[in-house]
Amino acid sequence: MTQRVGEAVQPVRERTSAAVALWLQPAIERSAMALERSVMVSRAAAAIVAFVLRPLSLLALTFGAWRLGVDLGWTQDFVISSGLLSHWQVWMMLALAAHSTAVFLSRASESPAK
């Protein structure tokens, strides 16, 4: 279905999409501003979480070294004697995961907005 506008033929679909785009423009602009604010808040939250994860990764590494020392007979009893967290491998993996996550979040929080 087409309608003549002056000398040109303009399909109804094009007219409708143009009208909807003009009608939605303010909502799109408000959504873009809200998205920009949420990105700024997300970057700040990522920086805070990265800041907290670095000491936690060092703590997990320390616990892993302590537990490994117990297994090798170098140190006294470990604070956790049974369960999943009584193994040095678990503590080392937690330290690695926490540090890797901190590095990732740190880089993500510093990347420029696109």
Order of alpha helices (4+ residues) and beta strands (2+ residues): beta-beta-alpha-alpha
